[in-house]
Amino acid sequence: MGKKERLRPLKPCDNCGAEADVQYRINSNKSESWQIVCKACQEKAKMLTGYIYGGTWKRKKRN
């Protein structure tokens, strides 16, 4: 028996509003709180000073 997969509801990107199966938790100098963003917004934020990666959110969870 393998692990059961769960599908969570999609989350919109805090920056552009796009919905994606994989999103990233980031923080930068311009915002004091953590944000959940899509891959495109994460790539843009990487260029900013003070960028902090805080983890990956995935829609498909195994267990």
N, C-alpha and C positions, 0 to 999 in steps of 0.2 A: 504494500500500500504506500503510495506516494503522499506527499503533503497536499492539502487542499488549497486551491487558489481562491483568493477573494478579490473582488473588484470593488474599489471604493469609488464614490462619485467624483467626477472631474472637478478640479479647482481652477478658477481663472487666475491668470498671472496678475500679481499686484501692480505691475507696471503698465502693461499693454492690454490686458484683459483676455489674451489668447488662452484657450484650454489645451492642456497637453497631458499625456500619460506619465511623463517624467518631468518633474520640476525641481528647482534648487532653492535652498534656503540661503540667503545672502544678507550681508550688512555692509554698508559703506559710510563714508563721512557725511554724505548728504542726508541720510536718514538715521535716526537714532534707534529705530526698531527693526526687527528682522522682517524680511520680505520673502514671499514665495514667488519665484519668477520662472519664466520659460527659458529654454536654452539660448535663444537669441538675446534676450535681455541680460542673461548671465554673462554672455560673451562681451557685451557692451560694458557691463559693470566691472569686469575684470581689469579694464583699462584705467579705472579710477583709483586714486590713492585711497588707502584705508579699506580696500575690499577685503571682506572676510567671508569664506565659504563655511556654511554651517550644516551641510548635509543634503541628502537627496530624498525627495518625496516621490514614491512610485504608486501609481494607481493599482497595479497588480501586486498583491501581497501574498507571499507563500506561507500560509498557516493560519 
